[in-house]
Every structure is written in structure tokens, then in C-alpha cells.
Amino acid sequence: MGRGAPLKLGVSLAIGVLLVPACTGSEVDPTVARPASTTPLAEPESGLSTDQTGASRATTPARSTIEREPLDIDALRPLDAAISLGQFREAEGLARALEAATEPDERLQQRLRAIEVYQAQMDTAIPWHGTVAHLFTHSLIFHAEDAFDGDPQEPGYQENMLTATEFERIIEAMYEGGWILVDIHDLFNERADGTLVATPLMVPPGRKPFVLSIDDVSYYDYMTGNGFAERLDIDSDLNVATVFRQDDDSETWSLDGDVVPVLDQFIWKHPEFSLLGAKGILALTGYEGILGYDVSRDQVDEPDFAERQAKARQVADRLHELGWQFASHSYTHHGDMRDRTMSFSRFQFDAENWRKEVGSYVGETDLYISPYGYHMSDNDSFYRFLVEDEGFNVYCPISDGTTIVMNADNMVSERRSLDGYALLHYGDALRPYFDVAAIWDESRGRSYPVRLNGHPSQSG
């Protein structure tokens, strides 16, 4: 089961370390650990250093001991990159070499457990003959009291967002229900002539595959002070964490503040929830930057612009190493796209801006997630531009979340939303994935309504 995603900038840089011969468990990198001083054996008694012929007799040197050093956290980067590329034998070699040379470390053990699970998945996988679900959500509300505070923005947050608590409950329920996260690129192969062909998806017995995408991972200005993270950043353990700005302008870091750190930590704990290390798809716009760093061109005169650029690249590279993928969500996310009133030249300009600006940070992608979820036909001139000129193989509108259409040179993967509106109005449709009543977060300010004839009722 190869991974068909385009080569990522961050992964390609990190994985370069793997071009040296792989270490075995008995080899120790001298930059990681060095032999401690040893005490020589005692000199032999007089007359025992030679045999009866007078020939010298070799003495056996003492076995050296290895002084184990603390794990250098940066040594995990090429290991994570190898896992994300499905290079599990290379990853295991790196991990075992580190294990032999360093003090016991839970972070390394997490990776060894994941490698073992993914190798077992390859050995036991069987063809999947059903549909492959595609679910999506947005950035998560972490401080519900700031989002659901009665201001004019609350109705939008109630409808369009999940809380972090709800997302945690969802993935726990889906894990317990036998779902497994898969890479959308494992659903097709691209031939040399540019045509696509569906490929059989192989999954472990008893598991049901789904794709996950997250829209608008930019942390827009309108979200400030409303319960959302300010940005993504890399913590001292190389986790991609959420950073929150407090009222006194101080910062707090968290691993449960948005989809990326929540899912990363869950998969370290339950690698069986991911097929061969698959993560989600981060759909980015560009008009207010990416990942919480405003690197849009109108910010170029700001004194910290170069620092923002560097941080955005670092975070994007780390996300690649951890198995996340990026998609274009258009540059402007303009309503004219949904209404189909945008001119063709403006549409071209938007796509080219994304590729030149956002793509310079996250690398190439063949995934396009339509803003507002609007649909286009395969022969639409706008659609043909995306496929033929911009190189997008996969187009993702919003629908029931279970329909995949294979066209000659592209694939359509329709998505189902996970948000407050869906929880209230589409509980029956979401039942294959989880019980809405069980994941509902009462910090929304109300209990989940009693359902009458399949529809929510506020009377209860």
C-alpha cells in the first residue's frame, strides 16, 4: 500500500537524513552515545603471558559499557518523517538505534509501538468493498465561555463549529466503533498519462475507513478573543501545539486546543485508529495567512514579517513530518465562488495566488477543498482549469460524505460536515459514526434536545 501523495517540502528535507546506511540495533552513532572509560584487565602472573614455545598469548579485552544519554529530541524528526512516508523498516532501524544508545524515553516508545501496529496492519489487511466516508470540521472552540457569550457572533459559532470536548468524544466513539483514518491518496493511482484509476483500499479486519479534513486552519482575526487558539507552534517535545493569548497578553500552550494536537496525541495513544500513520487534511486559505501566521502579501512591511514567514515554514514542515497533508481551500474564500458569479480571470488569479503564496510554505498539493462546499461538473471550464492547469487530482465539495466519483483525470470526494448544525439536524445521518447525544457538549448553554420522530425538539 504505497502512499501516493506528492512529495512534501518538510518531509523531503527531514528524510534526507535517512540516505545514510540504516543503523542496526547493535550499531551506535558516535554523536549520540560514546563508550565510557573502561578498567583494563589485571596483568597476567609472571610466566603466564607466553606459552611453552615462547609465543605471546593474546589477552581478552574488557567489554566496554555504553553510557546512555538523554534522547536528543531532534533525532525524532527523521524517524517521524520515515513513518509518515510509510518507510517502516527504516523507521524501526532508526528507532532501535536510538533505543540502544539513549535512556528510556516514552516518546521513543510511542513511535516503536506505532511502527509495530502499522507493520501488523500491512500483514493483516484485507480489501475494503464499501464506501469510504469523508468527514470535515473547522477549528475547535476551546474556551466555550468566550464563544457562547451571547454576542452577535455566537449563532455562527453554535452552527459552524465543534467544541474541543465534542471532537475528543467523537474520535473516541469512532475508535471504539471500529473506524480507521486513511490517506485519501490510497484511494487512487495516477498513471503516467495523467489519468486516474481507483485502487483497492486494504484495511485491517473489522475496521471501517474514513478521511478527515479540517477547513480554514488560519486562525482568522474574527476568532480572536472568542475561545479559539491564536496559532499552532512547536513545543519542546516537537508536538504541534495550540497557543492561546490571554487577556494580560501572556501565552498558554495546550495539546487539547484544536484538531491537530488532539488527533496527534490520540493516535500516539491508539495507533490502531490510523491506517499506516495517516492523519488529516488541513485546508488553507491565504488572505490572512496560514496556521496563525499572517504571511499575506499586504503584511510585507511589518517589522516581524520575516519572523512570521520562518515560523510558518517551520510549523508546516513539522506537520508534514507528522503525516498531515495540505489542501487548497482557495486564496480568498470569496462568496462569489459559491454564487458562481466570480469571473474566470478572477478565479485563475485566486488559484495562482494560493499556489505562489501559500504553496511556498506548505509545498505542492493535488487536493482542492471547495470554499462553501460548492459543486462543479467535470466539464465546467473553471473545474477543468483546476484539474488541467493547476494539477488538482481531488476535488472535495460538501454533500452526504460517502460519495466518491472517479472521473478520467480526477476524483470527487464528497464530504459531510461535523458542526453544531449537523449535530442538531442530522443526528440520524451521523449515527453510523457516533451517538450525537453522547458527544454533545452542554457548555453550548443547553442540553441536547429530545428527539421526536428522528428530529430534534426544543420542548425537552
C-alpha positions in Angstrom: 0.0 0.0 0.0 2.1 2.9 -1.3 1.5 6.5 -0.4 0.5 8.4 -3.4 0.7 12.0 -2.0 3.1 14.5 -3.7 6.4 14.9 -2.1 6.2 17.4 0.7 8.8 20.1 1.3 9.1 19.4 5.0 9.3 15.7 4.7 11.8 15.8 1.9 14.1 17.9 3.9 13.9 15.8 7.1 14.0 12.4 5.3 17.3 13.3 3.7 18.9 12.1 7.0 17.8 8.6 6.0 20.0 8.5 3.0 22.9 7.2 5.1 23.1 3.4 5.7 20.5 2.3 8.2 21.8 1.5 11.7 21.1 -1.8 13.2 20.3 -2.4 16.9 24.0 -3.2 17.6 25.3 0.0 16.0 25.7 3.2 17.9 26.0 6.6 16.3 29.1 8.2 18.0 27.3 11.5 18.1 24.6 10.0 20.2 26.5 7.9 22.7 30.1 7.3 23.4 31.8 4.4 25.3 32.6 5.1 28.9 36.2 4.7 30.1 36.9 1.0 31.0 39.2 -0.6 33.5 41.9 -2.8 31.9 42.2 -6.4 33.0 44.9 -7.2 35.6 48.3 -8.1 34.2 48.8 -11.9 34.0 51.1 -13.5 36.6 54.7 -13.9 35.6 55.3 -16.8 33.2 51.7 -16.9 32.0 51.9 -14.3 29.3 53.6 -16.7 26.9 53.0 -20.3 26.1 55.7 -23.0 26.3 57.0 -22.2 22.9 57.6 -18.6 23.9 54.8 -17.2 21.7 52.8 -14.4 23.1 49.3 -15.2 24.3 46.6 -12.7 23.5 44.6 -11.4 26.4 40.9 -10.8 26.1 40.0 -7.1 26.4 37.3 -6.0 28.8 33.7 -5.5 27.4 33.1 -1.8 27.1 30.0 -0.3 28.7 27.8 2.2 26.9 26.9 5.4 28.7 23.3 6.1 27.8 22.5 9.7 27.1 19.2 11.5 27.2 17.3 11.4 23.9 18.1 14.3 21.6 14.6 15.4 20.7 15.6 16.4 17.2 16.6 12.7 16.5 12.8 12.0 16.3 12.3 14.2 13.2 13.8 11.8 10.6 12.1 9.0 12.4 8.7 10.7 12.2 9.3 11.6 8.6 10.0 7.9 7.8 6.8 6.8 9.5 4.8 9.4 7.6 6.2 8.1 4.3 5.4 4.5 5.1 9.1 3.6 5.4 8.6 1.4 8.5 11.7 -0.8 8.2 13.9 2.3 8.0 11.9 3.9 10.9 12.4 0.8 13.0 16.1 0.8 12.3 16.4 4.4 13.4 14.2 3.8 16.5 16.1 0.7 17.6 19.5 2.5 17.3 18.2 5.4 19.4 16.8 2.9 21.9 20.1 1.2 22.3 22.0 4.4 22.8 19.7 6.5 24.9 18.0 6.5 28.3 14.4 5.1 28.3 12.1 7.6 26.8 8.3 7.3 26.4 8.3 9.5 23.3 10.5 6.9 21.5 8.4 4.0 22.8 5.3 5.7 21.4 6.9 5.6 18.0 8.1 2.0 18.3 4.5 0.9 19.3 3.1 2.8 16.3 5.6 1.1 13.9 4.7 -2.3 15.2 1.0 -1.6 14.7 1.5 -0.2 11.2 3.6 -3.2 10.2 1.0 -5.5 11.5 -1.7 -3.6 9.5 0.2 -4.4 6.3 0.4 -8.1 7.2 -3.3 -8.5 8.1 -5.1 -6.0 5.8 -7.9 -7.2 3.6 -9.7 -5.5 0.7 -12.4 -3.0 1.7 -15.5 -3.2 -0.6 -17.7 -0.5 1.0 -17.8 3.3 0.7 -15.1 5.5 2.2 -16.6 8.3 4.4 -15.1 11.8 4.3 -15.9 14.0 7.3 -14.8 17.5 8.0 -14.8 20.2 10.6 -13.3 23.6 11.4 -11.0 24.9 14.2 -12.3 23.9 17.6 -13.8 26.1 20.3 -11.6 25.5 23.4 -12.9 28.2 25.8 -16.7 27.8 25.3 -17.5 30.6 27.7 -15.9 33.1 25.3 -17.6 31.7 22.2 -21.1 31.2 23.6 -21.3 34.5 25.4 -24.4 36.0 23.8 -22.6 38.4 21.4 -23.6 38.7 17.7 -21.0 36.0 16.7 -22.4 33.3 18.9 -25.1 32.0 16.5 -22.3 31.4 13.9 -20.2 29.5 16.3 -23.1 27.4 17.5 -23.9 26.3 13.9 -20.5 26.1 12.3 -18.1 24.8 15.0 -17.5 21.9 17.3 -16.0 22.3 20.8 -12.8 20.6 21.6 -14.7 18.4 24.1 -17.1 17.3 21.3 -14.2 16.4 18.9 -12.5 14.4 21.6 -15.7 12.4 22.2 -16.2 11.9 18.5 -12.8 10.4 17.8 -13.1 8.2 20.9 -16.5 7.0 19.8 -15.3 6.3 16.3 -12.3 4.5 17.5 -14.5 2.3 19.7 -16.9 1.8 16.8 -14.2 0.3 14.5 -13.4 3.3 12.3 -9.9 3.9 11.0 -8.4 7.1 9.5 -7.0 6.7 6.0 -5.0 8.7 3.5 -7.1 9.9 0.6 -4.3 9.2 -1.8 -4.6 5.5 -1.0 -7.9 5.5 -2.9 -6.4 6.1 -6.4 -3.3 5.9 -8.5 -2.2 8.4 -11.2 -1.0 6.9 -14.4 1.8 8.4 -16.5 -0.6 9.9 -18.9 -2.4 11.8 -16.1 -5.5 9.6 -15.9 -6.6 8.2 -12.5 -7.6 4.7 -11.6 -9.3 3.6 -8.4 -7.2 1.3 -6.3 -8.5 -1.3 -3.8 -8.2 0.0 -0.2 -6.7 -2.5 2.2 -7.7 -2.2 5.8 -7.3 -4.3 8.9 -10.2 -6.8 9.5 -13.1 -5.2 11.4 -12.1 -1.6 10.6 -14.1 0.9 8.6 -12.2 3.6 6.7 -12.8 7.4 6.7 -11.0 10.5 5.6 -10.8 13.6 7.8 -10.3 17.2 6.7 -10.2 20.5 8.6 -11.2 23.7 6.9 -9.8 27.2 7.4 -6.8 26.4 9.6 -5.7 30.0 9.5 -6.9 31.4 12.9 -8.6 34.4 11.4 -8.8 37.8 13.1 -12.5 37.4 13.8 -11.7 34.4 16.1 -9.6 36.5 18.5 -11.0 36.6 22.0 -13.7 34.1 21.1 -12.4 30.9 22.6 -10.1 29.8 19.7 -6.4 29.3 19.6 -4.2 32.1 18.2 -1.8 29.8 16.3 -0.1 26.5 16.0 3.5 26.2 17.2 6.1 23.5 18.0 6.7 22.7 21.7 9.8 21.4 23.4 8.7 17.8 22.7 8.2 18.5 18.9 4.4 18.4 19.3 2.5 20.8 17.2 0.6 22.6 20.0 -2.0 25.3 20.2 -1.1 28.7 21.6 -3.7 30.9 23.3 -3.4 34.6 24.0 -4.6 35.6 27.5 -6.2 38.9 28.5 -2.9 40.1 30.0 -1.2 39.3 26.7 0.6 36.3 28.1 0.5 32.9 26.3 -0.5 29.4 27.3 0.2 26.3 25.3 -2.0 23.3 25.1 -2.2 19.8 23.4 -6.0 19.7 23.5 -6.9 23.1 21.9 -7.6 22.1 18.3 -7.8 19.2 15.9 -4.1 18.8 15.2 -2.8 18.3 18.7 -5.9 16.4 19.8 -5.6 13.9 17.0 -1.9 13.6 17.1 -2.0 12.7 20.8 -4.9 10.3 20.3 -3.0 8.4 17.6 0.1 8.1 19.7 -2.1 6.5 22.3 -4.2 4.5 19.8 -2.1 3.9 16.6 -4.8 1.4 15.5 -7.0 4.4 14.8 -4.7 5.4 11.8 -4.0 3.3 8.7 -0.2 3.3 8.3 0.1 6.6 10.1 -2.5 8.6 8.1 -3.6 11.9 9.6 -6.0 14.6 8.3 -6.0 17.2 5.5 -5.6 20.8 6.5 -7.5 23.1 4.1 -5.9 26.5 4.0 -6.8 29.9 2.6 -4.3 32.7 2.2 -5.9 36.0 2.7 -5.0 36.2 6.4 -2.0 33.9 6.3 -1.8 30.3 7.4 -1.6 28.3 10.7 -2.0 31.5 12.7 0.8 33.5 11.0 -0.3 36.3 8.7 2.2 36.0 5.9 -0.2 37.5 3.3 1.5 39.9 0.9 -0.1 43.0 2.5 1.9 42.4 5.6 5.3 42.6 4.0 6.2 45.9 5.6 5.5 44.7 9.1 8.7 44.5 11.2 8.2 40.9 12.2 7.2 39.7 8.7 10.4 37.6 8.2 9.9 36.0 11.6 6.3 35.1 10.7 7.5 33.5 7.4 10.1 31.4 9.2 7.7 30.2 11.8 5.0 29.3 9.3 7.5 27.2 7.4 8.8 25.5 10.5 5.3 24.5 11.6 4.3 23.4 8.1 7.4 21.3 7.8 6.7 19.7 11.2 3.1 18.9 10.2 4.4 17.2 7.1 6.8 15.1 9.2 3.8 14.1 11.4 1.8 12.9 8.5 -0.6 15.8 7.9 -1.4 16.9 4.4 -2.4 20.3 3.0 -5.2 21.3 0.5 -6.1 24.5 -1.2 -9.3 26.0 0.1 -8.9 28.9 -2.4 -6.9 32.0 -1.5 -9.8 34.4 -0.8 -12.7 32.0 0.1 -14.9 34.6 -1.6 -18.7 34.3 -1.7 -18.6 34.9 -5.5 -17.2 31.4 -5.8 -20.2 29.9 -4.0 -22.6 32.1 -6.0 -20.8 31.3 -9.3 -20.6 35.0 -10.0 -16.7 35.2 -10.0 -15.2 35.9 -13.3 -12.9 33.3 -14.8 -9.9 35.6 -14.7 -10.5 36.3 -11.1 -10.8 32.6 -10.4 -7.5 32.0 -12.1 -5.9 34.8 -10.1 -7.2 33.3 -6.9 -5.8 29.8 -7.6 -2.4 31.2 -8.8 -2.1 33.3 -5.7 -2.6 30.3 -3.5 0.0 28.3 -5.3 2.6 31.1 -5.3 2.0 32.3 -1.8 0.6 29.5 0.4 2.3 26.8 -1.7 5.7 28.4 -1.0 5.2 27.4 2.7 3.4 24.1 2.5 4.6 22.7 -0.8 2.7 21.3 -3.7 -0.7 19.7 -3.3 -3.2 17.9 -5.6 -6.1 18.4 -3.2 -8.7 21.1 -3.6 -11.4 21.6 -1.0 -14.1 23.9 -2.4 -14.9 27.0 -0.4 -18.5 26.8 0.9 -18.6 23.2 -0.4 -20.0 24.2 -3.8 -20.1 21.6 -6.6 -18.9 21.8 -10.2 -19.3 19.4 -13.1 -16.4 17.7 -14.7 -16.7 19.6 -17.9 -17.0 23.1 -16.3 -14.3 25.4 -17.6 -13.5 26.5 -14.0 -13.2 22.9 -13.0 -11.0 22.0 -16.0 -8.7 24.8 -15.1 -8.2 23.4 -11.6 -7.5 19.9 -13.0 -5.6 20.6 -16.1 -3.7 23.8 -15.3 -3.3 23.7 -11.5 -2.8 20.0 -11.2 -5.5 19.1 -8.7 -6.4 15.4 -8.7 -9.0 15.5 -6.0 -12.0 17.9 -5.6 -14.0 17.9 -2.4 -17.4 19.5 -2.2 -20.0 19.1 0.6 -22.7 16.5 0.5 -23.5 13.3 2.3 -19.9 12.4 2.9 -20.0 8.9 1.4 -19.9 9.5 -2.4 -16.8 9.2 -4.4 -16.8 9.7 -8.2 -13.9 8.7 -10.3 -13.6 10.8 -13.5 -11.0 10.2 -16.2 -8.4 12.5 -14.7 -9.7 13.5 -11.3 -11.6 12.2 -8.3 -14.5 13.8 -6.4 -14.7 13.0 -2.7 -17.9 14.5 -1.2 -17.7 15.5 2.5 -20.1 15.5 5.4 -19.8 18.3 8.0 -19.3 17.9 11.7 -20.5 21.1 13.3 -23.2 22.3 15.7 -25.9 22.5 12.9 -25.2 18.9 11.9 -25.4 17.7 15.5 -28.8 19.3 15.9 -30.3 18.5 12.5 -28.6 15.4 11.1 -28.2 13.2 14.2 -29.6 10.2 12.3 -27.2 10.6 9.4 -24.3 10.8 11.9 -25.4 7.7 13.8 -23.1 5.3 11.9 -20.2 7.3 13.3 -21.3 8.2 16.8 -24.3 8.9 19.0 -24.8 12.7 18.9 -26.5 12.8 22.3 -23.4 11.2 23.9 -20.9 13.7 22.4 -23.0 16.9 22.8 -21.2 19.5 24.9 -23.5 21.2 27.4 -21.2 24.2 27.6 -23.1 25.3 24.5 -25.6 26.5 27.1 -28.4 23.9 26.6 -28.9 20.2 26.9 -29.2 18.2 23.7 -32.8 18.3 22.7 -35.1 15.2 22.9 -35.7 13.7 19.5 -39.2 13.1 18.2 -39.6 11.0 15.0 -36.0 11.5 14.2 -36.0 15.3 14.5 -34.7 17.4 17.4 -37.3 19.1 19.6 -36.6 22.0 21.8 -39.5 21.1 24.0 -37.4 18.6 26.0 
